[in-house]
């Protein structure tokens, strides 16, 4: 069965997404498209030359026209933030790039693909793609808080000294400063997270309660810490993106937090934000409406207001 993915952008994120999908066998055909064609050619060649040690994959540099018959298109390109540049100014540059360059070209050649937006600001760009591409909404999603949720589960697992697979916790809202964790639905196994310490303290030493605000502060600042340490973040988001692409190809639907257009969920409309969605063949099959507390619903609406303020500022 053909599993063709086109990756738009051969920068750190795009190249690592392509590499991760190749190594994990996520796709059997990968096209890398970038305005810097030599960079895209080099990245494709570098991955292809390790093909003896990974699942079969045809990976190559191409043009937008080579995206024809792609099952999934992953958009990773964008302009990085410059010193002194405001978030709004950065958003304006990347919104213009998405509207005027990427959307007209890629949708011409891959009108039936599922689109995964990775570029930042991801919620804004997912909104722009949804508004201007003409692609059905169910075939558009942003990675949103998928990475934030992984960071949250890792932090909780480290605090409780338990395997990440036992942690069921999510980050909702914006991929940014207004994100929040709905703790009321977080569990360790089947046990509500607030009851976990009491449940295991009889036979596990050293299990301490953690400060939820400190954990969320860590989640929100993790990207900045990594950028300060090594200059960029790309490994974890590549793993998240490859996982999401796998789930889109999968016959069995999976619940995943991604950024999609909201239509009245929790009283929020006309903005793209992350919440748990059912992802499967064809993209977004539906949204999961959790029983959030009033405080969590208020946090969700605050996050929506934050993104809408940017949208209004950009006159999208």
Backbone bond lengths (Angstrom), bond angles and torsions (degrees), N, CA, C in turn:
res aa  C-N    CA-C-N  psi(-1)  N-CA   C-N-CA  omega(-1)  CA-C   N-CA-C  phi
1 X - - - 1.461 - - 1.526 109.70 -
2 X 1.324 115.67 132.66 1.464 120.20 -179.99 1.526 110.37 -71.42
3 X 1.324 115.93 135.07 1.458 122.51 174.30 1.529 106.30 -133.18
4 X 1.327 115.34 83.56 1.462 120.90 -174.94 1.519 110.35 -97.25
5 X 1.332 115.42 128.41 1.462 121.93 178.18 1.526 109.15 -126.52
6 X 1.317 115.97 131.31 1.461 120.96 172.25 1.518 108.71 -105.13
7 X 1.324 116.06 131.14 1.466 122.20 177.72 1.520 108.08 -108.63
8 X 1.335 116.12 118.62 1.461 120.66 177.70 1.524 108.00 -93.35
9 X 1.322 115.81 112.80 1.467 121.02 -178.29 1.516 110.86 113.80
10 X 1.336 116.72 124.63 1.467 121.81 -179.48 1.525 111.41 -114.78
11 X 1.321 116.34 26.47 1.460 120.08 175.52 1.522 110.58 -76.85
12 X 1.320 116.66 -164.34 1.464 120.24 -178.21 1.524 112.54 -54.92
13 X 1.331 116.18 -46.70 1.469 119.70 -177.14 1.523 110.51 -70.55
14 X 1.327 117.64 -50.55 1.462 120.78 -177.49 1.516 112.96 -59.69
15 X 1.332 116.36 -44.93 1.468 120.37 -179.51 1.523 111.17 -65.32
16 X 1.338 116.72 -38.67 1.462 119.48 -179.16 1.516 111.22 -73.58
17 X 1.336 117.55 -33.00 1.463 120.90 173.61 1.526 109.60 -61.55
18 X 1.340 116.54 -47.33 1.472 120.60 179.75 1.523 110.72 -60.96
19 X 1.323 116.62 -45.08 1.471 121.71 179.07 1.533 110.85 -60.70
20 X 1.314 117.14 -46.90 1.461 121.25 -177.24 1.525 110.99 -63.95
21 X 1.320 116.79 -43.22 1.465 119.82 178.61 1.521 111.15 -63.59
22 X 1.336 116.40 -37.71 1.464 120.00 179.10 1.523 110.75 -66.21
23 X 1.319 117.35 -48.27 1.462 122.10 -177.21 1.529 111.40 -64.85
24 X 1.329 116.41 -37.93 1.467 120.51 -177.95 1.525 113.43 -84.77
25 X 1.333 117.32 -4.92 1.459 119.79 -179.12 1.511 113.00 71.14
26 X 1.326 116.56 25.25 1.466 121.52 -178.59 1.521 111.35 -65.65
27 X 1.327 116.73 -38.70 1.464 122.72 -178.96 1.520 108.76 -131.76
28 X 1.327 116.50 153.65 1.464 119.07 175.24 1.527 112.27 -107.32
29 X 1.337 116.69 -1.93 1.467 121.95 171.24 1.523 107.55 -144.05
30 X 1.333 115.58 124.29 1.464 121.10 -178.46 1.521 108.93 -129.55
31 X 1.322 116.26 124.23 1.460 122.45 176.40 1.524 108.15 -108.38
32 X 1.322 117.13 129.74 1.466 121.56 176.41 1.527 107.88 -108.35
33 X 1.339 115.77 122.19 1.465 121.42 -178.20 1.523 108.76 -118.41
34 X 1.313 116.59 130.01 1.463 120.57 177.47 1.523 108.79 -154.96
35 X 1.334 115.59 147.14 1.459 119.68 176.78 1.525 110.49 -62.43
36 X 1.329 116.33 -30.17 1.469 121.41 173.61 1.528 107.81 -86.33
37 X 1.319 115.76 83.01 1.461 120.45 -170.40 1.524 112.87 -62.47
38 X 1.315 117.97 -38.91 1.465 120.30 179.50 1.526 111.17 -60.66
39 X 1.332 116.45 -38.87 1.462 120.50 177.63 1.528 110.23 -62.99
40 X 1.327 116.36 -44.97 1.462 120.63 179.79 1.530 110.88 -64.41
41 X 1.335 116.65 -40.55 1.467 120.49 178.11 1.523 110.86 -62.00
42 X 1.328 115.79 -43.11 1.461 119.84 -179.52 1.520 112.45 -65.29
43 X 1.325 117.13 -41.09 1.461 120.72 179.53 1.537 110.52 -64.98
44 X 1.332 116.35 -43.45 1.465 119.80 179.67 1.526 111.03 -64.05
45 X 1.327 116.64 -43.20 1.462 120.40 179.86 1.523 111.21 -64.01
46 X 1.336 116.03 -42.01 1.459 121.11 -178.37 1.531 110.85 -60.71
47 X 1.320 117.00 -41.32 1.471 120.74 179.09 1.522 110.60 -72.69
48 X 1.326 115.84 -44.20 1.473 120.75 -175.70 1.529 111.72 -61.83
49 X 1.322 117.29 -31.83 1.462 119.43 -177.50 1.523 113.38 -73.17
50 X 1.323 117.20 -6.16 1.462 120.90 172.70 1.511 112.25 -102.11
51 X 1.338 117.03 14.55 1.465 121.45 -172.34 1.529 113.80 -63.99
52 X 1.338 117.81 -19.66 1.465 120.37 177.92 1.523 112.08 -65.15
53 X 1.335 116.67 -18.47 1.459 120.94 -172.15 1.526 113.39 -118.90
54 X 1.327 116.51 22.68 1.462 119.81 178.22 1.528 109.21 -149.28
55 X 1.325 118.14 168.95 1.462 120.20 179.84 1.529 111.42 -58.21
56 X 1.336 117.66 152.32 1.471 120.93 -178.57 1.531 111.77 -57.28
57 X 1.314 115.99 130.14 1.460 120.66 177.92 1.519 109.22 -153.46
58 X 1.314 115.91 138.86 1.454 122.28 174.06 1.522 107.02 -100.14
59 X 1.326 117.29 105.08 1.461 121.33 -177.03 1.520 109.20 -119.48
60 X 1.329 116.22 131.34 1.458 119.84 -175.19 1.524 110.70 -156.19
61 X 1.326 115.31 160.66 1.455 122.73 173.63 1.518 108.61 -82.26
62 X 1.327 117.05 138.68 1.453 119.32 -179.93 1.510 112.98 -145.53
63 X 1.310 114.51 -177.85 1.461 122.64 174.10 1.532 108.19 -100.23
64 X 1.322 116.27 173.93 1.462 119.39 176.37 1.529 111.42 -55.19
65 X 1.322 116.30 -35.97 1.472 120.08 -178.76 1.524 112.25 -62.92
66 X 1.341 116.93 -25.20 1.456 120.55 179.20 1.530 112.54 -74.23
67 X 1.325 116.43 -7.10 1.471 120.56 176.42 1.522 111.99 -77.51
68 X 1.336 117.15 -5.05 1.465 120.81 179.31 1.529 110.26 -53.44
69 X 1.327 115.70 135.21 1.470 123.98 179.12 1.527 113.55 69.28
70 X 1.335 117.00 15.82 1.468 119.01 174.80 1.524 109.40 -66.49
71 X 1.307 115.77 139.16 1.465 120.19 173.78 1.524 110.40 -78.78
72 X 1.326 115.46 -37.94 1.468 121.96 -177.54 1.524 108.84 -138.51
73 X 1.325 116.00 140.12 1.465 121.94 172.77 1.520 108.02 -118.71
74 X 1.333 115.96 127.59 1.463 122.20 179.08 1.528 107.90 -109.13
75 X 1.318 116.76 120.44 1.466 121.25 -177.65 1.521 109.53 -103.41
76 X 1.325 115.98 115.12 1.468 121.47 -176.53 1.519 113.06 -120.06
77 X 1.327 118.18 -7.08 1.466 119.70 -171.82 1.527 111.30 -79.07
78 X 1.302 114.95 156.90 1.458 121.50 179.02 1.512 109.52 169.16
79 X 1.310 115.24 165.02 1.456 121.18 178.85 1.522 109.00 -89.84
80 X 1.324 116.64 131.71 1.455 120.54 178.34 1.517 111.85 -72.99
81 X 1.327 115.38 156.26 1.465 120.78 -179.28 1.519 110.87 -71.23
82 X 1.338 116.27 133.16 1.459 121.86 179.35 1.526 110.43 -96.96
83 X 1.332 117.48 155.89 1.466 120.20 178.62 1.521 111.53 -54.68
84 X 1.332 116.06 129.91 1.458 120.79 178.29 1.513 114.62 83.08
85 X 1.324 117.68 -4.70 1.458 121.11 -178.99 1.527 110.11 -82.17
86 X 1.329 116.15 131.77 1.455 119.76 -179.71 1.528 110.25 -75.57
87 X 1.342 114.83 160.58 1.460 120.19 177.14 1.527 110.84 -59.62
88 X 1.339 116.33 -38.34 1.457 121.08 -179.74 1.523 110.99 -65.99
89 X 1.336 116.98 -41.85 1.463 120.55 179.15 1.522 111.13 -64.65
90 X 1.336 116.59 -41.62 1.461 120.41 177.28 1.523 110.55 -62.68
91 X 1.328 115.64 -43.85 1.460 119.69 179.08 1.528 111.00 -60.13
92 X 1.330 116.10 -40.76 1.470 120.10 -178.56 1.530 111.01 -62.05
93 X 1.317 116.91 -43.10 1.471 121.34 -179.81 1.531 110.05 -62.17
94 X 1.324 116.99 -47.17 1.461 119.76 -176.08 1.526 112.75 -75.65
95 X 1.327 117.03 -28.50 1.465 119.97 173.71 1.523 109.59 -65.23
96 X 1.333 117.33 -44.64 1.468 120.74 178.36 1.525 110.98 -61.36
97 X 1.331 116.72 -41.31 1.461 121.12 178.06 1.531 110.53 -61.25
98 X 1.332 116.17 -44.27 1.459 120.26 -179.40 1.532 110.95 -65.49
99 X 1.328 116.85 -47.87 1.466 121.31 -175.45 1.522 112.65 -67.82
100 X 1.323 116.51 -45.12 1.462 120.50 -168.10 1.518 114.67 -95.95
101 X 1.335 117.81 -20.89 1.463 120.31 -176.54 1.521 113.43 -116.24
102 X 1.324 116.69 -51.73 1.466 119.65 -171.14 1.520 112.07 -78.60
103 X 1.322 117.27 -52.67 1.472 120.17 -175.44 1.527 112.53 -57.57
104 X 1.353 119.75 -50.25 1.475 118.44 -177.22 1.525 113.07 -61.04
105 X 1.326 117.55 -34.50 1.461 120.63 -176.50 1.524 112.37 -79.28
106 X 1.319 117.07 -51.45 1.469 119.32 -172.23 1.525 112.01 -71.10
107 X 1.327 117.66 -37.00 1.470 118.72 -178.51 1.530 112.16 -72.00
108 X 1.327 115.94 -21.48 1.461 120.13 176.31 1.528 110.85 -64.91
109 X 1.333 115.96 -37.74 1.461 120.71 -173.88 1.528 113.59 -101.48
110 X 1.323 117.30 -20.18 1.474 119.69 -178.54 1.528 110.42 -131.81
111 X 1.351 116.89 61.45 1.471 119.63 -175.73 1.524 113.74 -71.60
112 X 1.322 117.39 -15.79 1.467 120.33 -175.97 1.522 113.53 -107.00
113 X 1.326 116.51 6.70 1.460 120.60 -177.58 1.531 111.67 -79.26
114 X 1.318 115.32 161.07 1.464 122.08 166.26 1.529 106.32 -90.09
115 X 1.329 116.79 135.09 1.458 121.49 -175.92 1.519 111.36 -108.88
116 X 1.332 115.18 128.82 1.468 122.57 176.91 1.526 107.60 -115.52
117 X 1.336 116.57 116.04 1.460 121.49 -179.34 1.526 108.63 -94.80
118 X 1.323 115.93 124.55 1.466 122.05 178.94 1.527 110.69 -112.84
119 X 1.328 116.87 -29.16 1.469 122.24 -176.63 1.523 111.60 -56.59
120 X 1.326 115.75 146.43 1.460 121.40 178.16 1.527 112.23 -100.08
121 X 1.341 117.17 151.07 1.465 127.60 -1.37 1.535 110.39 -73.18
122 X 1.324 116.61 115.16 1.460 121.62 -165.59 1.520 113.13 -63.13
123 X 1.321 118.71 -38.22 1.464 120.00 -178.66 1.528 111.20 -68.74
124 X 1.329 116.30 -39.02 1.467 121.08 178.19 1.527 109.95 -66.21
125 X 1.327 117.11 -45.41 1.465 120.67 -176.83 1.525 111.74 -71.50
126 X 1.318 117.72 -31.38 1.464 120.52 173.87 1.523 109.53 -65.28
127 X 1.322 116.17 -40.45 1.466 121.82 177.06 1.530 110.36 -61.71
128 X 1.332 116.43 -47.03 1.467 121.20 -179.77 1.527 110.50 -61.59
129 X 1.330 116.63 -44.64 1.460 119.69 -179.71 1.533 110.37 -62.84
130 X 1.317 116.48 -40.72 1.462 120.68 179.52 1.520 111.07 -64.56
131 X 1.330 116.49 -40.48 1.463 121.45 -176.46 1.526 113.30 -72.56
132 X 1.336 117.16 -35.84 1.460 119.90 -167.21 1.526 115.41 -113.90
133 X 1.317 118.92 -9.27 1.461 119.15 -172.73 1.519 114.52 -84.95
134 X 1.327 116.85 -26.41 1.461 119.58 -174.44 1.520 113.12 80.21
135 X 1.328 117.17 0.90 1.465 121.64 177.16 1.536 108.14 -80.79
136 X 1.333 118.81 137.19 1.474 120.12 178.07 1.526 111.89 -55.02
137 X 1.322 115.70 140.65 1.470 121.05 -175.29 1.514 113.65 -55.10
138 X 1.336 116.66 -36.21 1.465 118.52 -176.69 1.525 112.41 -67.48
139 X 1.329 117.14 -11.49 1.463 120.40 178.42 1.527 112.46 -105.30
140 X 1.342 116.05 20.10 1.462 121.08 179.05 1.523 108.91 -132.20
141 X 1.320 116.64 130.04 1.469 120.44 174.47 1.525 109.09 -152.24
142 X 1.311 115.46 150.88 1.453 120.68 172.29 1.519 109.50 -104.78
143 X 1.328 116.54 151.89 1.463 118.91 177.34 1.526 111.23 -62.64
144 X 1.318 117.64 -25.11 1.460 121.71 170.22 1.513 114.12 48.42
145 X 1.345 116.20 -123.99 1.466 121.08 -177.38 1.526 112.81 -95.47
146 X 1.317 117.29 19.40 1.466 119.45 176.28 1.524 110.25 -59.84
147 X 1.330 116.95 -44.42 1.464 120.88 177.20 1.526 110.99 -69.04
148 X 1.330 117.14 -42.08 1.463 120.62 178.77 1.532 110.69 -58.51
149 X 1.334 116.05 -40.12 1.466 120.38 179.92 1.521 111.08 -65.85
150 X 1.322 116.91 -37.06 1.464 120.44 176.30 1.527 110.43 -66.57
151 X 1.323 116.75 -41.59 1.462 120.34 177.01 1.533 110.67 -61.71
152 X 1.330 116.22 -40.40 1.464 120.68 179.22 1.520 111.03 -63.20
153 X 1.323 116.84 -47.63 1.465 120.15 -178.51 1.528 111.15 -64.39
154 X 1.324 116.25 -37.59 1.467 119.81 177.46 1.526 111.11 -63.00
155 X 1.330 116.14 -43.67 1.471 120.23 -179.41 1.528 111.12 -65.10
156 X 1.336 117.09 -41.64 1.463 120.85 178.64 1.525 110.19 -65.54
157 X 1.327 116.25 -43.97 1.469 120.56 179.69 1.526 110.98 -61.27
158 X 1.323 116.67 -41.08 1.470 120.09 177.90 1.528 110.81 -64.47
159 X 1.325 116.50 -40.05 1.463 120.43 -178.38 1.526 111.64 -67.51
160 X 1.345 115.74 -41.12 1.468 120.35 -177.23 1.524 113.03 -94.54
161 X 1.336 116.73 -0.05 1.466 122.09 179.47 1.536 111.28 52.83
162 X 1.330 113.86 53.89 1.459 120.67 -179.79 1.528 108.35 -137.26
163 X 1.316 117.16 156.82 1.461 121.36 -179.27 1.528 110.87 -64.14
164 X 1.345 115.77 140.18 1.470 120.95 -178.38 1.522 112.99 -57.78
165 X 1.333 117.16 -30.67 1.463 120.04 -177.12 1.525 112.70 -65.17
166 X 1.340 116.62 -17.81 1.467 120.77 178.74 1.524 112.20 -87.71
167 X 1.330 116.58 -8.47 1.462 120.97 -177.08 1.522 109.91 -95.80
168 X 1.313 116.07 122.89 1.467 121.87 178.35 1.530 107.78 -118.03
169 X 1.314 114.77 92.01 1.466 121.06 -178.06 1.522 107.98 -147.24
170 X 1.323 115.45 150.82 1.459 119.93 -171.05 1.522 110.46 -138.98
171 X 1.328 114.54 156.89 1.459 121.47 171.38 1.521 107.37 -110.16
172 X 1.321 116.44 132.36 1.463 122.70 -179.20 1.528 109.94 -113.56
173 X 1.324 115.22 166.47 1.455 121.68 174.65 1.509 113.38 89.16
174 X 1.319 115.20 -142.74 1.462 122.85 -177.38 1.524 111.39 -74.50
175 X 1.315 116.63 146.29 1.464 120.79 165.66 1.522 106.34 -81.04
176 X 1.333 114.74 81.42 1.455 119.31 -174.62 1.514 111.06 170.53
177 X 1.328 115.46 -156.55 1.462 121.03 -169.81 1.521 114.38 -66.00
178 X 1.329 118.59 -26.05 1.471 120.15 -177.00 1.530 113.02 -93.81
179 X 1.329 116.98 8.77 1.472 119.81 177.79 1.525 109.93 -65.47
180 X 1.324 116.08 159.22 1.465 120.24 179.17 1.521 109.38 -151.79
181 X 1.322 115.44 157.46 1.466 121.52 176.00 1.525 108.68 -103.13
182 X 1.327 118.96 120.93 1.471 120.40 173.71 1.533 109.69 -77.20
183 X 1.313 115.68 88.45 1.462 121.42 -173.81 1.526 112.21 -63.61
184 X 1.319 117.14 -22.56 1.464 119.85 -177.15 1.521 112.53 -65.32
185 X 1.342 117.79 -20.33 1.466 120.41 179.73 1.530 112.02 -109.51
186 X 1.339 117.27 5.14 1.472 121.40 -178.94 1.527 110.11 -81.98
187 X 1.328 115.76 136.50 1.469 120.68 179.43 1.522 111.01 -138.85
188 X 1.332 114.49 158.13 1.462 122.03 166.12 1.520 104.69 -110.19
189 X 1.315 116.54 111.90 1.457 118.76 -168.34 1.514 107.89 62.05
190 X 1.336 117.50 -124.54 1.461 120.88 178.14 1.523 112.46 -100.72
191 X 1.335 117.38 1.53 1.463 121.60 -174.52 1.530 110.15 -92.82
192 X 1.335 118.10 127.74 1.473 119.91 174.74 1.521 110.37 -52.89
193 X 1.317 116.17 139.67 1.456 120.67 -171.35 1.531 112.20 -60.06
194 X 1.329 116.80 -30.90 1.463 120.33 178.97 1.529 112.88 -68.76
195 X 1.342 117.05 -17.19 1.466 121.00 -177.22 1.530 112.83 -106.11
196 X 1.325 116.78 -1.17 1.460 119.84 -172.30 1.529 112.90 -63.99
197 X 1.325 117.53 -47.50 1.465 120.28 -177.22 1.533 110.67 -57.46
198 X 1.311 116.66 -46.64 1.464 121.24 179.81 1.524 111.14 -61.93
199 X 1.331 115.50 -34.15 1.466 121.10 -176.96 1.532 112.15 -69.39
200 X 1.355 117.43 -34.04 1.472 119.60 -171.30 1.523 114.54 -113.77
201 X 1.333 118.18 -6.99 1.465 119.13 -171.74 1.535 113.30 -64.76
202 X 1.335 118.33 -18.58 1.467 121.05 179.63 1.528 112.17 -68.99
203 X 1.323 116.72 -28.35 1.461 119.28 -176.43 1.528 113.82 -127.99
204 X 1.340 118.42 2.72 1.464 121.49 175.07 1.519 109.29 -125.84
205 X 1.327 115.97 119.74 1.462 120.48 179.62 1.530 110.42 -84.29
206 X 1.300 115.53 149.98 1.457 120.72 171.35 1.509 115.74 79.99
207 X 1.334 118.63 10.35 1.463 120.73 177.67 1.523 108.37 -81.73
208 X 1.313 116.96 113.94 1.461 121.96 -177.97 1.518 110.37 -116.69
209 X 1.324 115.36 146.47 1.459 119.67 174.11 1.529 109.02 -64.83
210 X 1.318 116.76 145.35 1.455 119.85 176.66 1.526 109.66 -108.42
211 X 1.316 115.69 159.93 1.455 122.00 177.81 1.529 108.53 -84.31
212 X 1.309 116.40 116.24 1.462 120.62 -174.97 1.523 112.65 -63.00
213 X 1.316 116.66 -37.79 1.466 119.04 178.82 1.521 111.18 -67.85
214 X 1.321 116.49 -36.89 1.466 120.03 177.00 1.526 110.55 -64.52
215 X 1.327 115.95 -40.97 1.466 120.15 178.66 1.526 110.29 -61.78
216 X 1.339 117.57 -46.12 1.466 120.20 -179.06 1.527 111.41 -68.90
217 X 1.317 116.94 -33.11 1.461 120.06 175.45 1.525 109.88 -63.14
218 X 1.332 115.51 -41.05 1.469 120.99 176.26 1.533 110.64 -61.30
219 X 1.331 116.58 -44.46 1.466 121.07 -179.38 1.526 110.24 -60.88
220 X 1.333 116.43 -46.89 1.467 120.19 -176.93 1.524 112.56 -67.47
221 X 1.334 116.67 -32.57 1.470 120.45 -175.15 1.525 113.41 -94.49
222 X 1.331 117.70 -5.46 1.470 120.39 -175.13 1.519 112.73 -57.45
223 X 1.340 116.16 -45.03 1.460 119.22 -179.19 1.508 111.67 -58.78
224 X 1.348 116.79 -44.70 1.452 121.04 179.66 1.520 112.59 -63.72
225 X 1.335 115.83 -37.33 1.466 119.97 178.61 1.525 110.35 -64.06
226 X 1.329 115.85 -45.20 1.467 120.32 -179.12 1.527 110.69 -64.71
227 X 1.327 116.90 -42.06 1.466 120.55 178.45 1.519 110.47 -61.79
228 X 1.333 116.38 -40.57 1.464 120.56 177.96 1.526 111.29 -63.60
229 X 1.351 115.80 -37.48 1.463 120.45 -176.87 1.525 112.90 -78.05
230 X 1.340 117.62 -41.72 1.470 119.59 -171.76 1.524 114.78 -130.32
231 X 1.334 117.01 0.25 1.459 119.41 172.63 1.511 115.99 97.81
232 X 1.335 118.02 -20.39 1.463 120.82 -178.56 1.525 109.79 -167.66
233 X 1.326 116.05 161.24 1.466 121.35 173.34 1.523 108.15 -117.13
234 X 1.325 116.69 129.07 1.463 118.29 178.78 1.526 113.87 -153.63
235 X 1.326 119.21 -24.11 1.468 119.49 -176.92 1.526 112.82 -68.26
236 X 1.338 116.43 -51.63 1.463 120.00 -176.40 1.524 111.49 -65.49
237 X 1.339 117.83 -41.41 1.468 119.18 -179.85 1.528 110.27 -67.55
238 X 1.331 117.55 -31.82 1.465 120.09 176.52 1.523 110.82 -65.72
239 X 1.334 117.09 -41.79 1.467 120.80 176.93 1.527 110.78 -62.88
240 X 1.337 116.59 -42.74 1.469 120.67 178.18 1.524 111.16 -62.22
241 X 1.325 116.42 -42.98 1.463 120.90 -177.81 1.520 110.92 -66.95
242 X 1.318 117.20 -43.28 1.464 120.63 178.01 1.530 110.31 -61.29
243 X 1.334 116.02 -41.21 1.475 120.46 177.49 1.525 110.43 -60.98
244 X 1.324 117.62 -44.34 1.462 121.76 -179.62 1.526 110.99 -64.02
245 X 1.322 116.81 -43.38 1.466 120.76 178.65 1.531 110.46 -61.83
246 X 1.330 117.03 -41.85 1.472 120.64 176.22 1.514 111.26 -56.75
247 X 1.324 116.01 -43.44 1.466 120.74 -177.04 1.537 110.94 -67.85
248 X 1.327 117.00 -32.28 1.462 120.04 177.57 1.525 109.87 -68.39
249 X 1.331 116.96 -36.01 1.462 121.05 177.23 1.530 112.11 -74.84
250 X 1.316 117.79 -22.02 1.461 122.34 -170.12 1.523 112.06 -70.96
251 X 1.334 114.73 147.07 1.462 120.59 175.98 1.531 111.15 -74.54
252 X 1.346 116.81 -25.16 1.459 120.62 -177.19 1.528 109.78 -98.99
253 X 1.324 118.19 120.75 1.471 120.87 178.70 1.532 111.91 -62.30
254 X 1.339 115.91 149.88 1.455 122.96 -178.24 1.525 109.58 -133.23
255 X 1.339 116.81 144.31 1.465 121.77 175.71 1.517 109.10 -86.52
256 X 1.334 116.68 120.28 1.464 122.18 -176.04 1.535 108.70 -141.89
257 X 1.341 118.50 138.00 1.470 119.38 174.04 1.533 111.16 -78.28
258 X 1.327 116.44 114.43 1.460 122.31 177.32 1.522 108.83 -135.32
259 X 1.323 115.94 163.91 1.456 122.11 -179.56 1.522 110.12 -90.89
260 X 1.323 116.57 121.36 1.460 122.26 178.12 1.526 109.18 -140.88
261 X 1.313 115.87 167.26 1.463 120.78 177.95 1.525 109.73 -68.26
262 X 1.329 115.17 131.58 1.460 120.16 179.36 1.531 110.03 -98.59
263 X 1.330 114.85 146.07 1.460 121.69 -178.33 1.525 109.68 -134.35
264 X 1.310 116.43 63.22 1.454 120.79 176.70 1.509 115.45 98.52
265 X 1.334 118.03 -6.01 1.460 120.52 177.14 1.530 109.32 -61.45
266 X 1.314 116.83 126.85 1.467 123.37 -178.45 1.529 111.87 55.68
267 X 1.337 116.14 26.60 1.461 121.17 178.76 1.514 114.12 78.38
268 X 1.340 117.02 17.99 1.472 121.39 -176.04 1.526 109.96 -115.72
269 X 1.328 115.96 134.71 1.464 120.81 178.75 1.525 110.41 -141.57
270 X 1.334 114.94 159.45 1.462 123.90 173.46 1.527 113.05 57.41
271 X 1.315 115.64 45.89 1.460 121.71 174.35 1.524 107.04 -159.69
272 X 1.324 117.11 148.28 1.464 121.29 176.61 1.522 109.59 -98.71
273 X 1.323 115.94 122.32 1.459 123.21 178.11 1.517 108.45 -143.31
274 X 1.326 116.19 165.92 1.461 120.47 -177.59 1.522 112.37 -94.38
275 X 1.313 114.00 136.81 1.452 124.84 168.57 1.520 105.44 -153.21
276 X 1.311 117.45 171.88 1.454 118.72 -179.38 1.533 110.52 -68.74
277 X 1.319 115.04 128.96 1.461 121.83 177.59 1.523 109.25 -125.44
278 X 1.311 116.45 156.61 1.457 121.54 173.95 1.519 107.30 -91.25
279 X 1.326 115.93 115.88 1.461 122.63 -176.92 1.524 109.18 -109.76
280 X 1.315 115.85 133.67 1.457 120.81 178.50 1.506 110.11 -161.03
281 X 1.305 116.65 -160.39 1.465 120.39 179.61 1.519 109.25 -58.48
282 X 1.305 116.36 129.32 1.454 120.20 -179.33 1.509 113.70 94.35
283 X 1.343 117.76 -8.28 1.456 119.15 175.53 1.514 114.05 111.39
284 X 1.337 115.79 -128.92 1.464 121.80 -176.56 1.521 109.05 -85.84
285 X 1.321 116.40 112.20 1.461 121.07 -178.49 1.528 111.60 -86.11
286 X 1.322 116.86 -24.68 1.462 120.63 179.54 1.514 110.43 173.61
287 X 1.332 116.01 174.25 1.459 122.17 179.21 1.524 109.54 -113.57
288 X 1.333 115.78 147.29 1.461 121.38 178.67 1.529 108.52 -99.77
289 X 1.307 116.47 117.03 1.463 121.08 -179.69 1.523 108.55 -92.21
290 X 1.325 116.42 102.98 1.459 121.78 179.56 1.525 110.50 -81.00
291 X 1.320 115.71 157.44 1.468 121.21 176.19 1.523 109.16 -84.51
292 X 1.323 115.70 78.14 1.457 120.78 -179.54 1.527 110.48 -76.74
293 X 1.318 115.78 155.51 1.458 120.34 175.34 1.527 109.41 -73.14
294 X 1.322 116.60 164.79 1.467 120.46 177.86 1.525 110.96 -59.14
295 X 1.332 116.21 -38.93 1.462 120.23 178.98 1.523 111.43 -64.22
296 X 1.324 117.07 -40.05 1.465 120.82 179.52 1.522 111.51 -68.51
297 X 1.331 116.62 -38.50 1.467 120.01 176.11 1.527 109.86 -62.68
298 X 1.326 116.37 -39.93 1.468 120.58 177.37 1.528 111.02 -63.32
299 X 1.333 116.85 -39.74 1.470 120.69 177.20 1.523 110.87 -64.21
300 X 1.327 115.87 -38.83 1.467 120.58 178.81 1.529 109.68 -63.21
301 X 1.324 116.65 -44.48 1.460 120.67 179.85 1.526 111.35 -66.77
302 X 1.321 117.17 -35.04 1.470 120.64 176.40 1.521 110.42 -63.90
303 X 1.330 116.69 -40.11 1.463 121.07 177.57 1.524 110.16 -64.08
304 X 1.343 116.23 -41.23 1.466 120.62 177.86 1.524 110.80 -61.64
305 X 1.330 116.87 -42.42 1.465 120.50 179.57 1.526 110.87 -62.10
306 X 1.331 116.45 -36.83 1.471 121.26 179.41 1.522 110.97 -62.70
307 X 1.323 116.60 -45.25 1.466 120.77 -179.97 1.527 110.85 -70.57
308 X 1.334 116.61 -39.89 1.466 119.74 179.72 1.518 111.56 -63.12
309 X 1.327 117.13 -32.67 1.466 120.58 178.01 1.528 110.45 -63.35
310 X 1.331 116.62 -38.44 1.465 120.75 177.21 1.524 110.00 -68.57
311 X 1.331 116.31 -44.04 1.469 120.68 178.96 1.528 110.21 -58.98
312 X 1.334 116.51 -44.64 1.469 120.42 179.04 1.527 110.76 -63.76
313 X 1.344 115.86 -39.08 1.459 120.02 -179.99 1.518 113.00 -65.49
314 X 1.322 115.80 -25.87 1.461 121.24 -179.16 1.528 112.36 -94.49
315 X 1.329 116.71 -6.11 1.476 121.96 -177.71 1.521 112.15 54.13
316 X 1.338 115.29 44.37 1.470 120.07 -179.93 1.522 109.47 -74.86
